[in-house]
Amino acid sequence: MKKINVLLLLALLGVACASLYSDVQIIPLTVTPANIERGTDIASMIRKSDLVRAVSLAPVIDQKQNQSATELAAIGKAELIAGRYDDARRHLRAALQLEPFRSTYALIAWDLSQLEYMANNYEASLEWAHIASEHGVVVRRWHLDYLAAMSHVNVYQASGPRSTWVPMRASHPDVPRIELKINGTKNTWGIIDSGAVMCIVSENFAISTPVRTLGDFRGTFSGLLGEPIPVRFGMLQTLQFGEITLTNVPVAVMPDDKMKFLVSGKKEFRIDFLIGANLLKEFKTEIDFRRNAVTFTHLTSADKHPVADQNLYIDGFRPVVRGAVNRHGWFLFVLDTGSEVTFLNEKQIDSLPIQLLAPKVHNAMLQGLGGTQKHGPKVENVEIGLDRWSGIFHNLPMYESLEAEKTSGIIGENFLRNFVVTIDYGKMKVELNPIGVWSGPGISPDNATAPGVRPVATP
């Protein structure tokens, strides 16, 4: 039987190095019902990012006399993306009990593996990954090794107050970063990078700290420009920010020459630590660009109840948000606090409500990990909305994604920095409180840094 390629463990970095600016005008978001595409069934609702409506149909599915594996798998998939893990686990397991076709069985098992990974149940995630592999899913050996190394590890155990306030830097480059203490002795600055699936440290930092290795296996991340980036995996004994201390924090270790960018004046900006989504999902994070401060609130199981009007989702281990393009909905964007700029996915441009009146101009300079560069296209005068607000971008650069990537683009700092941004993984909601409604500075796509690391495999 033909094997199924599936998105595996990935990391998406978004550190940038732009020096020119363009206007981003902030206005209230208006989306009329007539401009929202609706699916006719759960599968099409997922494709059209109408996920609020999709998960609302769970009671209807539960009351059916003759349930199908396909329908149960679809509602379970929608709940997985929506972060409703208990409901997703129940529906996906019920789908397996109906003994679906081998290929369907494989994809359901892989969804269960992703679910348990996000719930920090690595042993269960490994078991489902093996089942998925046995039924035809191609799972990288290093991903299985990582799950095996993480089995029985009690990760992200927090001590100290439930909430802590931390000073933040957010300029030169324009990405939020805070001071961290690693293993009780080593201090460094960490970039809050919601677009990074894992916390990532530089090789030199890992050696000097030191970071305990998780084994001899190696993984491969794929950079923006397609360059393979070798990584190994380790474990921090403790990580402290503000008054909160976490124990057992897994990290990927990346070569030093891949953890740097060029900023204005061609100066190098070196990175030792990226705070990724694997850690951020344990918190409600409020990034206050007015006061240059971040408040972290540790989430308990009692806090993890997605609200009915959620706009935050998980796709391929990374946070995505439901947004609007030119007042049409809905579209999913990667939420990337580690990217200076907002980008569109070039491969998805034909599916967006954007009228290309002129040829796309290939003069946006994109920079990936290690300072690698390429020229990319850009589009003009596009409105992108999130929560209750829109940004009208005079220019938007585009990046060339892998075929598997279905998100419409990346929400970056030139939009987010106009707000106090609350990312709540408990409610699965991103809330934007405007600092002021005006045309403010943004980063020019003529010298913009694009996301650094993308998926390593495609479905």
Buried (B, 14 or more C-beta within 10 A) or exposed (E): EEEBBBBBBBBBBBBBBBBEBBBBBBBEBEBEEEBBBEBEEBBBBBEBBBBBBBBEBBEEBBEEEEBEBBBBBBBBBBBBBBBBBEBBBBBBEBBBEBEBEEBBBBBBBBBBBBBBBBBBBBEBBBBBBBBBBEBBBBBBEBBBBBBBBBBEBEBBEBEBEBBBBBEBBBEEBBBBBBBBBBBEEBEBEBBBBBBBBBBBBBBBBBEEBEBEBBEEBEBEBBBBBEBEBEBBBBBBBBBBBBBBBBBBBBBBBBBBEBBBBBBEEEEEBEBBBBBBBBBBBBBBBBBBBEEEBBBBBBBEEEBBEBEEEBBBBBBBBBBBBBBBBBBBBBBBBBBBBBBBBBBBBBBBBEEBBBEEEEEBBEBBBBBBBBBBBBEBBBBBEBBBBBBEBBBBBBBBBBBBBBEBBBBBBBBBBBBBBBBBBBBBBBBBBBBBBEBEEEBBEBBBBBBBBBBBBBBBBBB
